Amino acid sequence: KKNKIEFINGHAKITKAGPRCEIEIRDCELNEEFTPSPVKVSKVRETITCDKIVVATGAVARDLPFAKFDGDKIWGAREAMNNKSKPDHLIIVGAGAIGMEFGYVYKNFGSKVTIIEMLDRLVPVEDEQVGKEMTKIYKKHGYNIMTGTTLLAVDTKGKGVKVTVAPIGKDGKPDESKKETIEGDKVLLAIGVGGRFDGLFDESLGLETVRGHIKTDYVPLSDSTPSDPKALDYKTNLPGIYAIGDVIGPPWLAHVAGEEAVLCVERFAWKEGKLNHEPIPMDYTVIPGCTYCHPQVGSVGYTEQALKAQGLKKGEDYEVGVFMNQALGKAIATRHTDGFVKIIRGLPRGEILGTHIIGDSATELIAEMSLARRLEATTEEIIATVHAHPTMHEAIHEAALASEGRVINS
């Protein structure tokens, strides 16, 4: 209220775009504990008119044609979050951030946890070295890890669930001659998300979408022609309507959505002469990614496999420095010796191309390297910065030294 913001609870439908937008507000009932969050909509309560609309409705988990969320045995993230009893055996499909984090939670609750992943390692979007290290650590901690494996069927008849899986063959297809069935209590699908905007726009408006998300002037870095961040207004093809956050696509991170929201409205203010400087655009190559399991993962910039895919060569275009936590005093003292810090520096200047951390406090440590990359710092400048002892941050200093072949303590 002190900021003159009015909160309206209801189901919105955008019925008219600019120059004067209209939104119908209906009474509704929402089941927030069920992943699809089904809505029962009733009569129109009021119609709101405005100059601009910013859509920030987030994303919804994806299920499979043969495995639909049922609120009971086939879970999405919401069921996993709101569940009131511990399954003896939780089967997780997908080893990205959501799958890994809930796997860690339920393993510590005492559940047996099986993680099924199509690719050859856990956290497959991370640097390959991080993924392989995480796979090794999770196996050591008693998780049942099935990488290079795909889901074929889910049977919910009877008391629990029966999941049929098969290894991925050399041709990239499931080898059904080696398929097997795993029995568990619940199965959690953590295979990705799509934008949440079903029913939000009147179909007559002609909203443009791309791969299940609202299309704006933002183009993800994963695309071949990513957008120029200096040109971003987060505008859709409809006049007066903008969109930010998970609803427009990757990287699907809360901290990115928050910054996009601020940038979007600050650009409104700047264009209307209410802000005396153009807002600094977001650099999507310096966004920290964090996975909150144990060990934690923090990363920023390019993975080594991404650089190789661009044709860059180690020793010619970039160099790598890795420092293992087992050689770090703070890690030894706190008994958190799993993991490492990996820094990729460009040649010949020494700029930070990427940093990949697995281990205790990784999600905190990555902030230093996000700032370093934003400020175009070099490994030489990281080395010249005194890092307190004993701290986990010393691993960054040591990895920078290692990237120049000057490591001291490993």
N, C-alpha and C positions, 0 to 999 in steps of 0.2 A: 504493500500500500504506500509506503513512504517513497517509493520510486514511481508511483502512479501507474502500476501495472495491475490490470484486472484479470483475474483467473476465472475461466468459464469451464465448468465440467459438463461434458457432453460429447456427442458424436458429430464430427464436422464433415461437411461435404461442400467442396468448392464448386459453385454453380456458374460463376462469371469471373473472367479475367479482367485485367486493367483496360482502360485507365481507372475504373472504379470496380474493384473486386467485390464479390459477394460470397458469403459463407452461410450455409444453412446449419443451424445447431439443433440436433435432435436429442431427446431423452434416450438413454441407453442403459443396458446392463452388460457388464464386462466380466468375464472369467479370467482374471490375471494369472491364476495358477496353472493354466493350461497353455502350452506353448503357442498354439495358433491364436490365443486370446480372442475367442469368438465373441461377437457383439450382437446383442438383441436390440435392434433399433426401433423406436416408436415414433411418435408424431414430432413434427417440426415445432421447436419451442420458440425460436427467434431467428432472424436473419441479420447478419452483421455485414456492414460495408466498410471498405478500407482502401487505401492507396496501394499498399504492398502486403504480400503474404510471404512468410518464410516457413517452409515446410521442414520440420525437424522430427519426423515420426519414427526414425530409427529403422531397425531391421528385424526380420523374423527368421527363425531357424528353418532350414530346409529339411524335408523328410524325403522318402523314396516312394515310388509307385507301389512297391510291394511291402512297404513298412511305413505306415502312416502313424503319426502321433495319436495315441489313444488315451492319454492322461492316466494310464495305469501301468502297462508293461513296456510300452515304447515311449521313451522320454525324449524331450528336448531340454534345453537349459533351464526352463522355468520349473519343470517337474523335478529336476535334479536339485534345484534351489529350494523348493517348497516341500519336498518329501519329508514325511514325519517319521519314517522308520528306516532302519539300515538294511539294505539288501545283503544277503550273504554273498552273492556273486553279482557284480555289476559288469556288464559287457559294454565297452565303449567303442563306437565306430568313428574313427577320425582322431588323429594325433596332433591337431593344431592346438591353439591356446585353450579353447573351451574343453576339449577332450582331456588335455593334460592336467588342467587345473581341477576339474571335477574328479579325475582319476586320483590325484593326490589327496583331495579332501576325503573321498570315500575309502581309500586305502588306510588313511589315518583314523577313520571311524571304525575300522576293523573288517571291512568288506574285502573279499577277494576281488581283484580288478584285472580284467582282460582288456587290452587295447589293440584294436585292429586298424591297420593303416595300409593303404594301397602302395605307397612309396616305400623305399628301402630303409627308412629311418623315422624316428619320432621328430616332432616339430619340423616338418619337411620344408617349410618356407624359410627357415633360418639357414645360416651358413652350414654347409654339409658337415664340417668338422664338429660343430655344436650338436647337430642332430645325431651323429654317431656317438658322441660322448653321452648325450642324454639317454640314448638307447641302452648303452652299456650300464649306466648308473641305475636306470629303472629296473633292468633285469636283476642287477645285484640286490636291489631293495625288495625283490619278490613279486614284482608285477609280471603278469603273463603277457608278453609282448609278441604280437604277430604282425611283423612288417612284411611288405611285399605280398599282401593278402587282401582279397576283395570279398565283400559281402554278397551272397547269392540269394538268401531267403531268410525270413524271420517267421517263426511259428509261435503264436501266442496261445495256442490251445493247451489246456491243462493248467497246472499250477504255476509254472514259470514261463521262460522263453527258450526256444531252441533256435540257434543261429547257425546257418550253413555258410561256410566260407571255403574259399579255394585260393591257392597260391597263384600269383601272376606269372605266367610262362614267359619264355624268351621272346615270344611274339607280341607281348603286351596284353594278352587275353587270359582270362581265368583258365587254369588247368583243372577242369572238372573231374579228371580221373583221380585227382588227389584231394578232392573236396572232403570236408569233415564237418561234423555237427558239434557245437558247443552248447552246453546247457547252463543257464543262469536264471537269476530272478528278474532282472530288468535289463533292458538295452537302451543305452543313451546314444542318440544320433548327433554327432558333432561334425557334420560334413559341410558346413558352410551356411551362409545366410543370404537372404534377398531383401530388397527394400520393402518397408511396410507402408503401402499406400493404397491397398485394395479398397475400393469404394470411396476414396477421398476426393476424386475428381469426377465431375460429370463427364460422361464419355463424349458428349458433343464438343467439349473443349479441345480435344485432340492433343492431349499431353504426349510428348515424345519420351520414350523410355529406351534403355539400353541394357541388355542382359539382366532384366529383372530389377533395375534401378531407375530412378528418375534421371533423365538426361539434362545436364546443365553445361555451362562452358568449362567445367572442370573435367579433365580427362586423366584417369589414373596413370601413375608411372608405369604400371604393368602393360599399358598399351604402347603400340609402336610409335605413336605421335602424341606424347603427353602434352597437357596444356601449359601455356606460358603463365606462371603464377602471377605475373604483373598485370595480366588482363582479366583476372577472375573477379566476377561479380556474383557468381553462383546463381545465375539467372537461368530459368527454363525457357522453353520456346513460347511460353504464354506471357504476355505483357503483365508486369506487376507481380509475377509469382517467381519466387526464388526457393532454393532447397539446399540444405547443408547436412552434413553428418552421414551416418550409415545408409540413409535412404538414397544417396547418390553414388554409393559404391565404395571400393576399398580406399584406405586401409582398414576401415571398420574399427576405429579406435575412439574411445570417449574423449581423450584429450585433443584429438584432431577435430572432432565435432564441435567441441567448445570453442576452439580457436576460429573455426570457420564461421560460427555464429557471430562472434565478435567482429571479425573482418567484414562479414556481409553487411551488418548494420553500420559499421564505421564508414564503409564506402557509401552507404546511403547519405550519411551525415556530411561526408566530404564533398560529394557531388552537389549537395544542397547548400554548401557554404557554411555549414555548422561546425566543421572541423578544419583547423588551419593548416593541416598537412595531410598528404596522401598516406593512408595506412600502409605500413610495411607488409608486403605480401608474405604468405607462408611459403617456405621452401620445403617441398614434400620429400626432398632427398635427405633431410636432417630430422625426420620424425623418429623418435625413439619407439621401438616396439618392445613390449614387456610381456613375459609369461610368468604368472604368479604360482608356480608349483615349487617343488624342492628337488633338485636345485633350481633356482630362478634362472631366467634367460632375459638378457637385455641386448638389444642390437640397434645399430643405426648405420645408414649408408648401404653400400653395395656388399653383397656376399662375394666370396671368391669365385663361386660357380657362375655368378652373373657377369663378373669381369671376364672370365674365360669365354663365356658365350658371346661377348662383344669382340672377341679376338685378341684381348690383351694377354700378355705372357708374363709369368712370374720371372723375375730377374731382369726383364727388359722394360716392362711398363709399370710393374708394381713389385713390392716386397712385403713379406709377412713376418710379424713377430708374435710369438705365442709365449705366455708365461703361465705356468701351472700353479694353481693355488696351493698344492702340497709343499711348495718351496716358500710360502709366505708365512711370516711369523704370526700375524693376526689369525690367519686361517688355522694354523696349527694349534694356537692357544684356545680357539673357540671350537675346535674339532669340526671345522667346515672345510675340509681340504679337497672336496670334489671340485672339478671344473677348472676353468682357465680364462684368461683374457687374450683375445686375438685382435691385433691391429693390422690393417692393410694400408700401407702408405704408397702413394704414387711416386713414380720416378720421372725426372730426377729431383723434383722440388721437395718431396716429402710430405705432401698434403695428405690428410686423413681421408681415405676412400671409403673405409668401413671399419667398424668396431663391433666385435661379437663376444659377448660375455656369458659364461655359464658358471653358476656357483652362488654362494651366499652373497646377498646384497647386490646382485647383478642389476636389479631394477632401479637401484639407487645410483650405482656407479655409472650407468650409461648416460646420465645427465651431463657429466663432465665432457664426454666425447661428443654428445649432441651439440653442446656449446662450441667445442673446439672445431667441429666441422662447419657450424654456422659462421664462425669467425675466420674460417679458412686457415686455422692454425696448422703448423707442421709438427711432425714428430720431434724435431729439434726443440721446438718451443714447449712441447709437453715435457721433454726431458729436462729442460731448463727450469721448469716449475717444480719447486720443492714440495713433495708429498709427505704428509705427516707419517710418523712411525710410532707405534704399529697400527696400521689401518689396512683395510681391504683395498683402498685406493692405490696403495703402492704397486699393486699388480698392473695398473695402467702404466705407471712410470716404467716398470720393468719390461712390459710388452713393447712399449715405444723404443726402449733400448734394444730389445731383441730384434725389432724390425730393422735396426741399423747394424746388427751384428755386435752389439756392445753390452749385452745383458750381464748383470753383475751377480745376481743371487741364485741363479738356477743351476 
